[in-house]
Amino acid sequence: AAIVTTVDSTELDSLELDEKAKEELLRISKMIKDAMVVMKRLEPFLPKIVRSIEVRLRDLSYFVPLKLDDSYSGKVRTVYNQSAIYKVLKWCKNIHYQWGKHRESIRLSKQNVMDEDLPPTHRAILKNANLVLKPGKMYLVLGPPASGKTTLLKAIASLLPGQKYQRKRQKKGQYEDGSIEYNGLSIDNESGHIFSNAIAYVDQIDRHAPRLSVKETFDFAFQCKSGGTHFMPGMKKCPELDAIIQELDETGYRVGSIMEFLGLTNVADTFVGDSTVRGVSGGQRRRVTCGEMFQWGAPILCADEISNGLDAASTYDIINSLLQLTRLTKMTRVVSLLQPSPETFALFDEVMLLMDGNIIYAGAVDKVVEYFSHLGYALPGYMDAADFLQMIPTKDGEDLFTPNELSK
């Protein structure tokens, strides 16, 4: 994967790039240099213990309850199954099932209700996930729809129902097996550590106050998560540090730098907008969603389908900007994408491929094609690596299987 580098105008002249690409590269290089200057000024005052967090998933499984009508979801709607009498019969069936599920003596009677087998009580969304996420790395999550990508990201971000409150989990019927550890501590640790402030999660849906401008949205996020100051917990207070923090606060360094990183400076005073309020474009609105989560430098960032509504170039720009921030801050970034371009795919360090809740590959990006080749799945010449991986977990992936000596 790419690393943080800087270039000057002299070096750019030797590169075979068009003027627009050279300007973009020079802009990113300048931002990196400025960020490195600020970090060097703050380095003497930073805590000795770095805020980087290592995440470990150990045999993690997540289960959700099945509704009684899940077994009928694939059936064609008819007058009968949409009628009131059908709903009454279904309710009676549920009462009968709940009353009899703990009593062996009447278990056989369940098979006689409506002449249909009763559905299972729970379904596994995530199955025996084992992962180690290292600080300073970019992780890509791939998989077809309903493969468990969102559940995995929410599990890492501690956002699944019941992860924080045991009683609430039992009431809803959702439960998990296994464990998630952050620097060796579990979510429900007794030391009082709360990980919600250390984790940022970018949802698939853009949720904003439409009549706030881009800058106002970022300012609000910065005020909420950082208290409106660049001072970080653990810093040693002194007059020199106070002067630096005051300068950064007055200039709005973090908000301004993130807007510049995401290419939103030219629309800073434009409404974010939505379907009813005219504002920035869909791609720019997606950048605003990402920028909100960058405002407090969370050690762990989980981004779910951030390419929704974006073209390949915009997705590449966002992931590239995210990569530079990841390298500079030594943080952990986990991103799921639907159809990344080859250029975007190459920016990541490791990739995780999911299939029906199972992680079938987790490792280096540059070794994934070789891994599946040894299993008999050869990469066709007309397909790039990302599309190849997306196809493997689907039924069409069977067409890619060509047994060889290594796979036998």
Residue, then its C-alpha position, 0 to 999 in steps of 0.5 A: a500500500a501507499i505510504v506518506t510522501t511529499v513532493d515539490s514542484t521540481e519533482l512534479d516536472s519529472l512525472e508524466l502527469d497532466e496539470k490537474a493531477k500535478e496540482e492535486l498531488l502538490r496540494i496533498s503534499k503541502m497538506i502533509k507537510d503542514a500537518m507534520v509541522v503541527m505534529k512536530r510542534l505538539e510532539p514534546f507535549l503529547p503523552k508518552i503512551v500513544r492512543s493507538i488501539e489494537v483490536r482483537l476479535r476472538d471467535l466472535s459470533y452474533f445472533v439475531p432472533l427470527k420472527l415467526d413470519d420469516s419462513y413465509s417471507g419468500k412466499v407469494r402474497t395471497v388473499y389467505n396469507q394477507s387476511a385477518i384470520y391468517k394473522v390470528l392463526k399465526w398468533c396462536k401458533n406463536i403462543h403454542y410454540q412459546w408455551g411448548k418450547h421448554r416442555e419435552s412432553i408436548r414438543l411433537s405437537k408443534q409439527n401439527v400446527m398449520d402442517e408446517d415446520l416451525p422456524p429456528t429461533h435465531r440466525a447467525i449473522l457473524k460466525n466465529a470471526n477471528l481478527v487482529l487489527k493493527p494501528g496505522k493500517m488500512y483494512l478493506v472489507l468486501g463481500p456480497p450483500a447480506s454477507g455480514k459486512t455491516t455487522l462486522l463493522k458495527a461489532i468493531a465499533s461496539l454499536l451492536p445491540g447488547q454489546k454495552y448493556q447485557r439486560k437490553r441484549q437479553k430483552k431483544g433476543q440478540y446475543e453474541d458469543g466470543s469476545i472483542e478486545y481493545n488493547g486487551l480490554s473487553i467492551d464490558n470491562e470493569s476498569g471503567h474504560i468506555f470505548s465509544n469516544a475512541i471509535a468513529y463510525v461512518d454510516q451508509i446514510d448521510r444524516h445532516a442538518p440540511r440548513l447548516s453549511v459545511k463549515e458549520t457542520f464541521d464546527f458543530a462536530f468539533q465542538c461536540k467531540s473535542g470540546g472546541t479545543h485542540f488540547m488532548p487528554g494527557m498533554k502536559k500543560c505549560p505556557e508554551l503549549d497554551a500558546i500553541i493550542q490557542e493559535l490552533d483554536e483561533t485559526g480553526y486548524r482541524v476544521g480547516s485542514i479536514m475541509e482541505f483534505l476532503g476538497l470541500t474548501n470551495v463549498a465551506d459556506t454552502f448548505v449541506g442540503d438534502s432531498t428537499v433543501r438545495g445544497v452541495s452535491g451528493g459526492q460532496r455530502r458524502r465527504v461531509t459525512c466522512g469529515e464529521m467523523f475525522q473531527w476528533g481523531a478517533p483511534i479507530l474508524c469504521a466506515d460502511e459503504i462510504s462509496n455510495g453515491l460517489d464515482a470512482a475518482s471521488t472514492y479514490d480521493i477520499i480513501n487516499s486522504l484517509l490513508q494519509l491521515t492514517r499514516l500520520t496519526k498511526m490509527t486504525r481504519v476499517v472500510s467496506l466498499l462495494q465495487p472499488s476500482p483497482e487504484t482504490f483497492a491498491l491503497f489498502d494494506e489488508v483485505m477481509l472477504l466475507m461470505d454468509g457471515n464467515i470470514i473466508y480471507a483476511g490478509a495482505v492485499d498483494k497476496v489474496v489473488e495468489y491465495f485463491s489461485h492455490l485453492g483453484y480460483a484463477l483470476p481471469g484476464y478480463m477482471d481486476a482483483a476487487d471484482f474477482l474477490q466480490m464474485i468468489p462468494t456468490k453463485d457465479g464464483e463457481d464458474l471461476f473454480t478450476p481444480n489444479e494440483l495445489s487445490k486437490 
